[in-house]
Amino acid sequence: MKKLYIILTLGVLVYSFSRCNKAGVFADDGYDDRLSGGSFTTLDASTQAFKQAIDGLDARQEKVHAIGDGTFDQVFVAAPAPHFGGLGPIFNNISCINCHRNDGSGYPTTGSSNSGMLMRISIPGTDQHGGPLAAPGFGLQVQDQALLGTVPEASTSISYVDTPVRYPDGNALFLRRPVYTLQNPYTPLPAGYMISPRLAPRLIGMGLLENIPESTILSFVDAGDKNGDGITGKANYVYNSYTKKTELGRFGVKANTSTLLMQVATAYQQDMGVTSFAQPVESVYGQSQANTIGKDDPAIELVDSLLNYVTFYVQTLAVPARRDVLDSVNKRGATLFTQVNCAGCHRPTMMTGVNPAINLSSQRIHPYTDLLVHDMGAGLADNRPDFLATGTEWRTAPLWGIGLLVRTNGNSAFYLHDGRARTIEEAILWHDGEAARSKQQFMQLNQADRSALLQFLSSL
């Protein structure tokens, strides 16, 4: 009888959880490990797992989210056009969704509507606000497509060199080291130019990350490595051209953007050539092939409300729940994740602050990041500084949702800032610098333990 009661009770709990996407607040000793996004966790684990709205939106907010979703998926065209005009004249893609496949990551290719990668460019030195110094004739990003009457700034050639890695137990695999070359520039490239590839990231939980208190992020900095684990971390402070202030960077692979409004507005301006109130100057401004485009009398191509709606859409994307949390192998992997100190940078848990406007307040979340930049060694270096982030430093990538990337991306996935890693294992083996000790400890594990850690990561 007792056994039957336990089975019935478990059945009711499983049924209750499966009937909703929103969960209440749990005590620390009873918190459900599946709730990666706190109350704003979705149980959707399909190809559409990254496209789900958070629960708790009122009727107006649901409408705004839906309009933002439609605009995010909208293809832009050349002006004049009755709707969604203003593409170009130079650009990298024609819509947000073309880079962020199913609101996830993209493919590490350039030059077409199926591409999900772009190339940043600058020259040595800093601008008046401490940021990268724009490359004359190219700005801060290479636009590799163009409308009729203009030409792309340049194209990017990508090749790979196989690099063998052998574990102490004799197992081996090949990492692919990318080689990037700018070709067919419309004008000569400036001397000493620096380039940095950027793969489109998945967008889940970004509103929650925006709502983490600055004091929490700064508390993760360990200047001088006081605990002796080889990990220090650094906050990147960046200039926000809309607020005219220097602010804590949170977004982008080098934490070089402070708010989601600027992340969205800059993507429209740089990736599509679509201007807005937050980024009113055409990316082509100042080029010899676009002298007729002015800076002092800009034409706003994305109306204010739509920019705000797309920003709200990104802010209110839910986080997929963790899966198979009671699986013994996953539990073992979670323990190993901590033992080899992956959690020294990929911090599992933190609390969001108060934001009544979007109702993202006081959520216990599991993003597996510290939002700091860390020295990752020469192998991953782009050698291009970005505000306070050096050429070897990268922001700790959030790991939530990483196990669903293959599913959302069409049965293939690419990892790290430029998609060089084809598996999570390859991504780990590229770690160095502050992560060198953790990587070596991972490599010292036996094959069963390595597999357990990788299976745990795939459950996130």
C-alpha positions as CSV (number, residue, x, y, z in Angstrom):
1,M,0.0,0.0,0.0
2,K,2.8,2.3,0.9
3,K,4.5,1.6,-2.4
4,L,1.3,2.4,-4.3
5,Y,1.0,5.7,-2.5
6,I,4.5,6.7,-3.4
7,I,3.9,5.9,-7.1
8,L,0.7,7.8,-7.1
9,T,2.3,10.8,-5.4
10,L,5.2,10.9,-7.9
11,G,2.7,10.6,-10.8
12,V,0.8,13.6,-9.5
13,L,3.9,15.7,-9.2
14,V,5.2,14.8,-12.7
15,Y,1.7,15.5,-14.2
16,S,1.5,18.8,-12.3
17,F,4.9,20.0,-13.6
18,S,4.1,18.9,-17.1
19,R,0.9,21.0,-17.1
20,C,2.6,24.3,-16.7
21,N,5.7,26.3,-17.8
22,K,5.9,28.4,-14.7
23,A,7.1,27.3,-11.3
24,G,6.9,28.9,-7.9
25,V,9.7,29.8,-5.5
26,F,11.4,27.0,-3.7
27,A,13.5,26.9,-0.6
28,D,17.2,26.4,-1.1
29,D,17.0,22.8,0.1
30,G,14.1,22.0,-2.1
31,Y,14.8,23.9,-5.3
32,D,14.0,22.1,-8.5
33,D,17.3,21.8,-10.5
34,R,15.3,21.9,-13.8
35,L,14.4,25.6,-13.3
36,S,17.3,27.1,-15.3
37,G,15.4,30.4,-15.6
38,G,13.6,30.3,-12.3
39,S,9.9,30.9,-12.8
40,F,10.6,31.8,-16.4
41,T,11.7,28.3,-17.4
42,T,10.0,26.6,-20.4
43,L,9.5,22.8,-20.7
44,D,9.8,23.0,-24.4
45,A,12.7,20.9,-25.6
46,S,11.8,20.9,-29.3
47,T,13.4,22.8,-32.2
48,Q,11.5,25.8,-31.0
49,A,12.8,25.6,-27.4
50,F,14.6,29.0,-27.7
51,K,11.6,30.9,-29.1
52,Q,9.3,30.6,-26.0
53,A,8.1,33.6,-24.1
54,I,8.4,33.9,-20.4
55,D,5.3,33.3,-18.3
56,G,3.6,36.1,-16.4
57,L,3.2,38.6,-19.3
58,D,0.0,40.6,-19.3
59,A,-2.2,40.9,-22.4
60,R,-0.4,44.0,-23.6
61,Q,3.0,42.5,-23.0
62,E,2.0,39.4,-24.9
63,K,1.0,41.5,-27.9
64,V,4.3,43.5,-27.7
65,H,6.3,40.2,-27.5
66,A,4.4,38.8,-30.5
67,I,5.0,42.0,-32.6
68,G,8.7,41.9,-31.6
69,D,8.8,38.2,-32.7
70,G,7.4,39.0,-36.1
71,T,9.8,41.9,-36.6
72,F,12.7,39.7,-35.5
73,D,11.8,37.3,-38.3
74,Q,11.0,40.0,-40.9
75,V,13.2,40.3,-44.0
76,F,14.3,43.9,-44.7
77,V,14.5,45.2,-48.3
78,A,16.0,48.1,-50.1
79,A,14.3,51.5,-49.8
80,P,11.9,52.8,-51.0
81,A,9.4,50.2,-49.7
82,P,6.1,50.5,-48.0
83,H,7.2,48.3,-45.1
84,F,10.6,47.2,-43.7
85,G,12.7,49.2,-46.1
86,G,16.2,50.6,-45.4
87,L,18.3,47.5,-45.9
88,G,21.9,48.4,-46.7
89,P,23.4,49.8,-48.8
90,I,26.0,47.4,-47.3
91,F,25.0,44.7,-44.9
92,N,25.7,41.2,-43.6
93,N,22.3,39.7,-43.6
94,I,18.6,40.5,-44.3
95,S,16.9,39.6,-41.0
96,C,17.7,38.8,-37.4
97,I,16.4,35.2,-37.7
98,N,18.7,34.4,-40.6
99,C,21.7,34.7,-38.3
100,H,20.0,33.5,-35.1
101,R,18.5,30.2,-36.4
102,N,15.4,29.5,-34.3
103,D,16.7,32.2,-31.9
104,G,19.8,30.1,-31.4
105,S,23.2,30.3,-32.9
106,G,24.2,30.3,-36.6
107,Y,26.5,28.7,-39.0
108,P,30.2,29.8,-39.1
109,T,30.0,31.1,-42.7
110,T,29.8,34.5,-44.3
111,G,28.5,36.2,-47.4
112,S,25.0,34.8,-47.7
113,S,21.6,34.8,-46.1
114,N,22.4,31.5,-44.5
115,S,25.5,32.9,-42.7
116,G,25.6,33.4,-39.0
117,M,29.0,35.0,-38.6
118,L,30.5,38.5,-39.1
119,M,33.9,40.0,-38.9
120,R,34.8,42.9,-36.6
121,I,37.7,45.2,-37.7
122,S,39.7,48.0,-36.2
123,I,43.2,49.4,-36.2
124,P,45.6,49.8,-33.3
125,G,44.7,52.5,-30.8
126,T,41.4,53.5,-29.1
127,D,38.7,56.0,-29.8
128,Q,37.8,58.9,-27.6
129,H,35.7,56.7,-25.4
130,G,38.3,53.9,-25.0
131,G,36.7,51.6,-27.5
132,P,38.2,50.0,-30.7
133,L,39.5,52.5,-33.3
134,A,37.5,52.2,-36.5
135,A,39.4,51.1,-39.6
136,P,39.3,54.0,-42.2
137,G,36.9,53.0,-45.0
138,F,35.6,50.0,-43.1
139,G,34.4,51.2,-39.7
140,L,34.1,48.6,-37.0
141,Q,32.6,45.7,-39.0
142,V,33.1,44.3,-42.4
143,Q,29.9,44.2,-44.4
144,D,30.2,41.5,-47.0
145,Q,27.0,42.1,-49.0
146,A,25.7,45.1,-50.8
147,L,22.7,46.5,-52.8
148,L,22.9,47.3,-56.5
149,G,25.1,50.4,-56.9
150,T,27.5,49.7,-54.1
151,V,29.9,46.9,-53.5
152,P,30.7,44.8,-50.4
153,E,33.5,46.1,-48.2
154,A,35.3,42.8,-48.5
155,S,34.7,39.0,-48.4
156,T,36.0,36.6,-45.8
157,S,37.8,33.4,-46.6
158,I,37.7,30.7,-43.9
159,S,39.9,27.7,-43.9
160,Y,40.8,25.2,-41.2
161,V,44.0,23.4,-40.1
162,D,43.6,20.2,-38.1
163,T,45.4,20.1,-34.8
164,P,45.6,16.8,-33.0
165,V,45.0,16.5,-29.2
166,R,45.8,13.3,-27.3
167,Y,44.5,12.5,-23.8
168,P,46.8,10.9,-21.2
169,D,44.8,7.6,-21.6
170,G,45.6,7.5,-25.3
171,N,42.3,8.7,-26.8
172,A,42.7,11.4,-29.4
173,L,40.8,13.8,-31.6
174,F,41.4,16.7,-33.9
175,L,40.6,20.3,-33.2
176,R,40.2,22.6,-36.2
177,R,42.1,25.9,-36.1
178,P,40.5,28.6,-38.3
179,V,42.4,30.9,-40.6
180,Y,40.6,34.1,-41.7
181,T,41.6,36.2,-44.7
182,L,39.8,39.3,-46.0
183,Q,39.6,39.2,-49.8
184,N,38.5,41.6,-52.5
185,P,38.4,44.8,-50.4
186,Y,36.6,47.7,-52.2
187,T,39.5,49.9,-51.1
188,P,42.9,49.0,-49.7
189,L,42.9,47.7,-46.2
190,P,44.6,50.0,-43.7
191,A,48.0,49.0,-42.3
192,G,47.9,47.0,-39.1
193,Y,44.2,46.2,-39.3
194,M,42.9,43.7,-36.7
195,I,39.9,41.4,-37.3
196,S,37.7,39.3,-35.0
197,P,35.1,36.8,-36.1
198,R,31.8,36.7,-34.1
199,L,29.3,33.9,-34.4
200,A,25.6,34.8,-33.6
201,P,24.8,33.6,-30.1
202,R,21.6,32.0,-28.8
203,L,19.3,34.5,-27.2
204,I,17.6,32.7,-24.3
205,G,17.5,34.4,-20.9
206,M,19.1,37.6,-22.0
207,G,16.5,39.7,-20.1
208,L,17.4,37.8,-17.0
209,L,21.1,38.4,-17.5
210,E,20.4,42.1,-18.0
211,N,18.7,42.1,-14.6
212,I,21.6,40.7,-12.6
213,P,22.8,43.4,-10.2
214,E,26.1,45.0,-11.1
215,S,27.3,44.4,-7.6
216,T,26.8,40.6,-8.1
217,I,28.9,40.6,-11.2
218,L,31.6,42.6,-9.6
219,S,31.7,40.3,-6.6
220,F,33.0,37.5,-8.9
221,V,36.2,39.5,-9.8
222,D,39.2,37.9,-8.0
223,A,41.9,40.5,-8.7
224,G,45.2,39.0,-7.7
225,D,43.8,35.5,-7.6
226,K,43.4,35.5,-3.8
227,N,42.0,32.0,-3.8
228,G,44.9,30.6,-5.9
229,D,42.8,28.8,-8.5
230,G,44.4,30.6,-11.4
231,I,41.1,32.5,-12.2
232,T,40.8,36.2,-11.8
233,G,38.2,37.7,-14.2
234,K,37.6,41.3,-15.1
235,A,34.6,43.5,-15.7
236,N,34.5,45.2,-19.1
237,Y,33.3,48.8,-18.9
238,V,32.0,50.1,-22.3
239,Y,30.7,53.3,-23.7
240,N,27.0,53.5,-24.5
241,S,26.5,55.9,-27.4
242,Y,22.8,56.3,-26.7
243,T,23.0,57.1,-22.9
244,K,26.4,58.8,-23.4
245,K,27.7,57.0,-20.4
246,T,30.3,54.3,-19.6
247,E,28.5,51.2,-18.3
248,L,29.2,47.6,-17.3
249,G,29.4,45.4,-20.4
250,R,27.3,42.2,-20.3
251,F,26.5,41.2,-23.8
252,G,28.7,40.1,-26.8
253,V,31.6,37.7,-26.8
254,K,33.8,40.3,-25.2
255,A,31.1,41.9,-23.0
256,N,31.4,45.0,-25.2
257,T,27.7,46.0,-25.0
258,S,25.9,47.1,-21.8
259,T,22.2,46.9,-22.7
260,L,19.9,44.8,-24.9
261,L,18.6,48.0,-26.5
262,M,22.0,48.8,-27.8
263,Q,22.7,45.1,-28.7
264,V,19.6,45.0,-30.9
265,A,20.0,48.5,-32.3
266,T,23.7,47.9,-33.2
267,A,22.8,44.6,-34.9
268,Y,20.2,46.4,-37.1
269,Q,22.7,49.1,-37.9
270,Q,25.8,47.1,-38.5
271,D,24.4,43.7,-39.7
272,M,21.6,45.1,-41.9
273,G,22.3,48.8,-42.4
274,V,19.0,49.7,-40.7
275,T,19.1,52.9,-38.6
276,S,17.1,53.6,-35.5
277,F,16.8,56.2,-32.7
278,A,19.6,54.4,-30.8
279,Q,21.9,54.0,-33.8
280,P,20.9,56.8,-36.2
281,V,24.1,56.9,-38.4
282,E,24.4,54.6,-41.4
283,S,27.2,52.0,-41.1
284,V,28.3,53.1,-44.6
285,Y,28.7,56.7,-43.6
286,G,32.1,58.2,-44.6
287,Q,32.9,55.7,-47.2
288,S,34.0,56.9,-50.6
289,Q,31.2,54.9,-52.3
290,A,28.5,56.5,-50.2
291,N,29.3,60.2,-50.0
292,T,25.7,61.1,-50.4
293,I,24.7,59.6,-47.1
294,G,24.8,62.2,-44.3
295,K,25.5,62.0,-40.6
296,D,24.0,65.3,-39.5
297,D,20.6,64.6,-41.1
298,P,20.0,60.8,-40.6
299,A,17.0,59.0,-41.8
300,I,15.5,56.7,-39.2
301,E,14.6,53.4,-40.9
302,L,13.3,51.3,-38.0
303,V,10.5,53.1,-36.2
304,D,11.0,53.6,-32.5
305,S,8.2,51.3,-31.4
306,L,9.5,48.4,-33.4
307,L,13.0,48.7,-32.0
308,N,11.5,48.7,-28.5
309,Y,9.3,45.7,-29.4
310,V,12.2,43.6,-30.7
311,T,14.2,44.6,-27.6
312,F,11.3,43.5,-25.4
313,Y,11.0,40.3,-27.4
314,V,14.6,39.4,-26.7
315,Q,14.3,40.4,-23.0
316,T,11.3,38.1,-22.5
317,L,12.6,34.9,-24.1
318,A,12.4,31.9,-21.6
319,V,15.1,29.5,-20.8
320,P,14.6,25.7,-21.5
321,A,14.5,23.5,-18.4
322,R,17.4,21.2,-17.6
323,R,16.7,17.6,-18.5
324,D,17.3,14.2,-16.8
325,V,18.4,15.8,-13.6
326,L,17.9,12.6,-11.6
327,D,20.0,10.5,-14.0
328,S,23.0,9.1,-12.1
329,V,25.5,9.8,-14.9
330,N,24.3,13.5,-15.1
331,K,24.7,13.8,-11.3
332,R,28.2,12.4,-11.6
333,G,28.9,14.9,-14.3
334,A,27.6,17.8,-12.3
335,T,30.0,16.8,-9.4
336,L,32.9,16.6,-11.8
337,F,32.0,20.0,-13.3
338,T,32.6,21.5,-9.9
339,Q,35.6,19.3,-9.0
340,V,37.6,20.4,-12.1
341,N,36.5,24.0,-11.3
342,C,34.6,24.7,-14.5
343,A,32.3,26.5,-12.1
344,G,35.1,29.0,-11.3
345,C,34.0,30.9,-14.4
346,H,30.7,29.2,-15.4
347,R,29.0,30.0,-12.1
348,P,25.8,27.9,-11.9
349,T,23.6,30.1,-9.8
350,M,22.7,33.7,-9.1
351,M,19.8,36.0,-8.3
352,T,18.3,38.6,-10.5
353,G,17.5,42.1,-9.2
354,V,14.2,44.0,-9.2
355,N,12.6,44.9,-12.5
356,P,8.8,45.4,-12.1
357,A,8.4,46.7,-15.6
358,I,9.1,43.2,-17.1
359,N,8.4,41.1,-13.9
360,L,11.9,39.5,-14.0
361,S,12.5,40.3,-10.4
362,S,14.2,38.1,-7.7
363,Q,14.6,35.0,-9.8
364,R,17.1,32.3,-8.8
365,I,18.6,31.3,-12.2
366,H,21.3,28.9,-13.4
367,P,23.0,30.6,-16.4
368,Y,26.5,29.1,-15.8
369,T,28.4,32.4,-16.4
370,D,29.9,35.2,-14.4
371,L,29.6,37.8,-17.2
372,L,33.2,38.7,-16.7
373,V,36.0,38.5,-19.3
374,H,38.9,36.1,-18.8
375,D,42.2,35.4,-20.4
376,M,41.6,32.3,-22.5
377,G,45.1,31.9,-23.9
378,A,46.8,32.3,-27.2
379,G,44.9,29.6,-29.0
380,L,41.6,31.5,-28.9
381,A,43.1,34.9,-29.1
382,D,41.9,37.4,-31.8
383,N,44.5,39.9,-30.7
384,R,41.9,42.7,-31.0
385,P,41.2,44.7,-27.9
386,D,37.6,45.8,-27.2
387,F,37.3,48.5,-24.5
388,L,39.0,46.8,-21.4
389,A,38.9,43.3,-22.9
390,T,42.3,42.4,-24.3
391,G,43.0,40.4,-27.4
392,T,43.1,37.2,-25.3
393,E,40.1,37.9,-23.2
394,W,36.6,36.6,-23.7
395,R,33.3,36.8,-21.8
396,T,32.3,33.6,-20.0
397,A,29.6,32.2,-22.3
398,P,26.3,31.2,-20.5
399,L,25.8,27.5,-20.8
400,W,22.1,27.2,-20.3
401,G,20.4,25.7,-23.3
402,I,23.8,24.4,-24.8
403,G,22.5,20.8,-24.9
404,L,19.6,21.8,-27.2
405,L,21.7,23.7,-29.7
406,V,22.1,20.7,-32.0
407,R,18.3,20.3,-32.1
408,T,17.5,24.0,-32.7
409,N,20.2,24.4,-35.2
410,G,19.2,21.7,-37.6
411,N,21.2,18.7,-36.3
412,S,24.5,20.5,-36.3
413,A,26.0,22.9,-33.8
414,F,29.0,25.1,-33.5
415,Y,30.6,26.4,-30.3
416,L,32.9,29.2,-29.1
417,H,33.0,32.8,-30.4
418,D,33.7,31.7,-34.0
419,G,32.1,28.3,-34.2
420,R,35.4,26.5,-34.6
421,A,34.4,23.8,-32.1
422,R,32.0,21.2,-33.6
423,T,31.3,19.6,-30.2
424,I,31.2,20.6,-26.6
425,E,34.3,18.5,-26.0
426,E,36.2,20.4,-28.6
427,A,35.2,23.6,-27.0
428,I,36.6,22.5,-23.7
429,L,39.9,21.5,-25.3
430,W,40.3,25.0,-26.7
431,H,40.3,26.5,-23.2
432,D,43.6,27.8,-21.9
433,G,44.9,30.8,-20.0
434,E,42.8,31.1,-16.8
435,A,41.0,27.9,-17.8
436,A,44.2,25.9,-18.4
437,R,44.1,24.1,-15.0
438,S,40.5,23.1,-15.5
439,K,41.1,21.8,-19.0
440,Q,44.1,19.7,-17.8
441,Q,42.0,18.3,-15.0
442,F,39.3,17.4,-17.5
443,M,41.9,15.7,-19.7
444,Q,43.2,13.7,-16.7
445,L,39.8,12.2,-16.1
446,N,39.1,8.7,-17.4
447,Q,36.9,8.3,-20.4
448,A,33.8,7.4,-18.4
449,D,34.1,10.5,-16.2
450,R,34.8,12.7,-19.2
451,S,31.7,11.3,-20.8
452,A,29.7,12.0,-17.7
453,L,30.8,15.6,-17.5
454,L,29.9,16.0,-21.2
455,Q,26.5,14.4,-20.7
456,F,25.8,16.8,-17.8
457,L,26.6,19.7,-20.0
458,S,24.3,18.3,-22.7
459,S,21.5,18.3,-20.1
460,L,21.7,22.0,-19.5
